């Protein structure tokens, strides 16, 4: 898998003192990024900084969309119903770049039990 990041965004995120995680030193799959659908606007910053290709942006699943509160659905419609997904979450090494790069603060890192 080829991962394309934007070096300027990666450098900016790497310098952020609020960057959580283990600075890309965690065992792959011991942490997972969690996307808050109520906040995510699908702007792709997570895709552009993730060195491990964890993220992709796509149209929110209709069942998931309908389960959200009215005003969140309205906001998602304005943004083309785009949201970030983590199809490669098992590759996450907890660098935290996605967390600090997300303009909506929609991503958190969660350490898996036993990891």
N, C-alpha and C positions, 0 to 999 in steps of 0.2 A: 504494500500500500504506500503510495506517495503522499506525503503530507506537505501541503503548501501553507506556510505561515507568512505573515507580513512582519518582517524584521523590526520595523519601527514600532509597531504595536507590541511585539514581544518584549523589546527593550524597555518600553514605557511601563508595561505591566510588571516586569521583573524588578524594577526599581521601587515599586510601590511598597512602603513599609507595612501595609496592612495585609500583605499577601499571606494567606494561610497555607497549611499543608506541610509537605516535607521537601520542598524545593526540588522535585523530580527525583527524589532518592528513595521513594517508597517502592515496595514490591508491586509490580503490576497487578491490579485487581484487589489490592488491600484497602483501597479507598475508591469511592465512586462520587462523581459529581451529580448533584440533584438539582434539577431545573424546576423552579416555581412557575407553573404555567400562568398564574395570575399576574406575574410580573414580566415574563419574557415577551419581547416584541419581535423576536426573530431577526435581530440586526446583524448577526453573524460574527460579532467580535470574538466569541468563544472559539469559533471555527478558525479564525484568523490568527489566534495565538497558541492554540493547543499543539504541542510538538508531537503528540501521539495519535492524532486523528480520531479523538474520542467523539467529537461532535459533528452533527450535520443539521442544517436547518431545512424544515419542510412544513407542509400544511398540517395543522393539527388534526388529529383523528376526530371525526364527527361526534362520536360518543363522548370523548373526553371534552370536546368543545361544549356540548350541550349540558354537561355536568357542572360547568363553571357558572358563577354568578352573572347576572344580566350585564352589569357594567363592565366586567372583565371580558365577556363575549363581545360587547360593543367595541372595546379597545382592540381586541384581536382582529375584528373585522376591518378596522381602520388600518391595521398593519398587515392586511392580506391573509389573515389567519395563519401567519407564519410563527413558528416556535422552534426552539432548539431541542434536539433529541440526542441521546447518547448511545448510539448503536454499538460503539466500541468501548463501553465503560470499563471493560476488563483490561484495557490497555492503560488506564489512568495510573499515573505515578505520583499523584498528589502535588504537582508543582504549584497549583494555586493561581496560575496565570489567568485561567478562565474566570475565576471569582473576581479578581480585581479589574479585569478588562470589561466585564459586563456592565454596560451603562445603566441597566435597570436593577442591578444588584439581585438578579434572579437565580444565581447559582451559588450553591454551598457545597462543600466537600464533606463527605461522611465516611468515617472509618468503619469498615465492616467488622463485625464481631469476630473475635479470634484472630484478627490480623495484626 
